[in-house]
Amino acid sequence: MVTIVFAHPWHGSFNKAIQDTITAKYDKENKPYVVIDLHKDKFNPVFSEEELSVYNQGKALDPLILGYQEVIGKSDEIIFIFPNWWNTMPGILKGFFDKVLLKDFAFNYEGGFNPLLKIDKAFVITTSEHPSPNFKHNIENGFIGDMLNPVGIRNAVWLSCVGTSKGSDEDRQAFLEKVEATI
């Protein structure tokens, strides 16, 4: 099963067009998937004091988080769709990592840091207005290298659409076609 993690608040966005392209392809192929729409789910990325008090135990108090973990645990592929804001992911997606990929679910410390997830295919699909070497570093080294790989999410492919708002319709359509051909 594929899990799609969508982190954009506006359903009129190009990010949503990307998601729709992917889900239409999967529907046509009868490929099972689940969309985790962080904004639509009203996911709160900020730890409460109560949540933080059980964090080191690898526990979550929010039933939404437990549901996300159940979906991810059944996945063999994961796709992240999000805009580049200030050369990084939106805060809601960072909170997703903080609160969902917990100790004893995504990793443990038995004899060192060990990944527990077994997801062998991942896509990171981002949008931005301009190319940035900082963003490239943040995605390839930070997001993929330091966040996905250590928990067992492997073989990530990054697709980046530049000039999302100010680019041409032809460029956006070409990117959607690239996404459809790649995933």
C-alpha positions as CSV (number, residue, x, y, z in Angstrom):
1,M,0.0,0.0,0.0
2,V,1.1,3.6,-0.7
3,T,0.7,6.3,1.9
4,I,0.5,9.9,0.6
5,V,1.4,12.6,3.1
6,F,-0.1,15.9,1.9
7,A,1.1,19.0,3.7
8,H,-0.6,22.0,2.0
9,P,-3.5,24.0,3.4
10,W,-5.1,25.1,0.2
11,H,-6.9,22.6,-1.9
12,G,-6.8,24.9,-4.9
13,S,-3.0,24.7,-4.9
14,F,-0.6,23.1,-7.4
15,N,0.4,20.7,-4.6
16,K,-3.2,19.4,-4.6
17,A,-3.0,19.0,-8.4
18,I,0.0,16.9,-7.9
19,Q,-1.9,14.7,-5.3
20,D,-4.8,14.5,-7.7
21,T,-2.6,13.3,-10.5
22,I,-1.1,10.6,-8.3
23,T,-4.4,9.4,-6.9
24,A,-6.0,9.4,-10.4
25,K,-3.2,7.1,-11.6
26,Y,-3.5,4.8,-8.7
27,D,-7.3,4.7,-9.1
28,K,-6.9,3.7,-12.7
29,E,-4.4,1.0,-11.8
30,N,-6.4,-0.2,-8.8
31,K,-3.4,0.4,-6.6
32,P,-4.3,0.8,-2.9
33,Y,-3.3,4.0,-1.2
34,V,-4.3,6.2,1.7
35,V,-4.0,10.0,1.8
36,I,-3.0,11.6,5.0
37,D,-4.1,15.2,4.6
38,L,-2.5,17.0,7.6
39,H,-4.5,20.2,7.2
40,K,-7.9,18.5,6.4
41,D,-7.3,16.2,9.4
42,K,-6.6,19.3,11.6
43,F,-3.4,17.7,12.7
44,N,-1.7,19.7,15.5
45,P,2.0,19.7,14.9
46,V,2.8,21.3,18.3
47,F,3.5,19.1,21.3
48,S,1.3,19.7,24.4
49,E,3.0,19.3,27.8
50,E,1.0,16.0,28.2
51,E,2.2,14.6,24.9
52,L,5.8,15.5,25.6
53,S,5.6,13.8,29.0
54,V,5.1,10.4,27.2
55,Y,7.3,11.1,24.2
56,N,10.5,9.4,25.6
57,Q,8.3,6.3,26.1
58,G,7.4,6.2,22.4
59,K,3.8,6.8,23.2
60,A,1.2,9.1,21.6
61,L,-2.0,10.4,23.2
62,D,-3.7,11.6,20.1
63,P,-5.8,8.9,18.3
64,L,-5.0,10.6,15.0
65,I,-1.3,9.8,15.5
66,L,-2.1,6.2,16.3
67,G,-4.1,6.0,13.1
68,Y,-1.3,7.5,11.1
69,Q,1.1,5.0,12.6
70,E,-1.2,2.1,11.7
71,V,-1.4,3.3,8.0
72,I,2.4,3.8,7.8
73,G,3.0,0.4,9.3
74,K,1.1,-1.2,6.5
75,S,2.8,0.8,3.8
76,D,5.5,-0.4,1.5
77,E,5.7,3.0,-0.3
78,I,5.3,6.6,0.9
79,I,5.0,9.9,-0.9
80,F,5.4,13.3,0.7
81,I,3.9,16.4,-1.1
82,F,4.7,19.8,0.2
83,P,5.8,23.4,-0.7
84,N,9.2,24.8,0.0
85,W,8.7,27.5,2.6
86,W,11.7,29.3,3.8
87,N,14.0,26.6,2.3
88,T,12.4,23.8,4.3
89,M,9.2,21.9,4.8
90,P,6.1,23.5,6.3
91,G,5.9,23.3,10.1
92,I,2.9,20.9,10.0
93,L,5.1,18.3,8.2
94,K,8.0,18.8,10.7
95,G,5.4,18.2,13.5
96,F,4.3,15.0,11.7
97,F,7.8,13.7,12.0
98,D,8.2,14.7,15.6
99,K,4.9,13.3,16.8
100,V,4.3,10.3,14.5
101,L,7.7,8.7,13.9
102,L,8.2,7.8,17.5
103,K,10.7,5.5,19.3
104,D,9.6,1.9,19.2
105,F,7.5,2.6,16.1
106,A,9.9,4.1,13.6
107,F,13.2,3.4,15.4
108,N,14.8,2.1,18.6
109,Y,18.1,2.4,20.5
110,E,18.9,-1.3,21.0
111,G,22.6,-1.5,20.5
112,G,22.5,1.9,18.6
113,F,20.0,3.7,16.5
114,N,18.0,1.2,14.5
115,P,15.3,1.8,11.9
116,L,12.0,-0.1,12.4
117,L,10.1,0.9,9.3
118,K,10.5,-1.2,6.1
119,I,9.4,1.2,3.4
120,D,11.6,0.6,0.4
121,K,10.2,3.2,-2.0
122,A,9.6,6.9,-1.3
123,F,9.0,10.0,-3.3
124,V,9.5,13.6,-2.0
125,I,7.6,16.0,-4.2
126,T,8.1,19.7,-3.6
127,T,7.1,23.0,-5.1
128,S,8.8,26.4,-4.9
129,E,9.1,29.7,-6.7
130,H,12.8,29.6,-7.3
131,P,15.7,27.2,-7.1
132,S,17.8,27.3,-4.0
133,P,21.0,25.4,-3.2
134,N,20.0,25.6,0.5
135,F,16.7,23.8,-0.3
136,K,18.5,21.1,-2.3
137,H,20.8,20.5,0.7
138,N,17.9,20.5,3.1
139,I,16.0,17.9,1.1
140,E,18.8,15.6,0.0
141,N,20.8,15.6,3.2
142,G,18.3,16.7,5.9
143,F,14.9,15.3,4.8
144,I,16.0,12.2,3.0
145,G,19.4,11.6,4.6
146,D,18.7,12.5,8.2
147,M,14.9,11.9,8.5
148,L,13.8,9.2,6.1
149,N,16.7,6.9,5.8
150,P,17.4,6.5,9.6
151,V,13.8,5.2,10.3
152,G,13.8,2.7,7.4
153,I,12.3,4.8,4.6
154,R,14.7,4.1,1.7
155,N,15.3,4.8,-2.0
156,A,13.7,8.2,-2.0
157,V,13.4,10.1,-5.3
158,W,13.0,13.8,-5.1
159,L,10.9,15.7,-7.7
160,S,11.0,19.5,-7.5
161,C,8.8,21.9,-9.4
162,V,10.3,25.4,-9.6
163,G,8.3,28.5,-10.6
164,T,5.0,27.0,-9.3
165,S,3.0,30.2,-9.2
166,K,4.8,32.4,-11.7
167,G,5.7,29.7,-14.2
168,S,3.7,28.8,-17.3
169,D,0.8,26.4,-17.5
170,E,2.9,24.4,-19.9
171,D,5.6,24.0,-17.3
172,R,3.2,22.9,-14.6
173,Q,1.5,20.4,-16.9
174,A,4.9,19.0,-17.9
175,F,5.7,18.6,-14.2
176,L,2.4,16.7,-13.6
177,E,3.3,14.4,-16.5
178,K,6.7,13.8,-15.0
179,V,5.1,13.0,-11.7
180,E,2.7,10.5,-13.3
181,A,5.5,8.9,-15.3
182,T,7.8,8.6,-12.3
183,I,5.6,7.3,-9.5
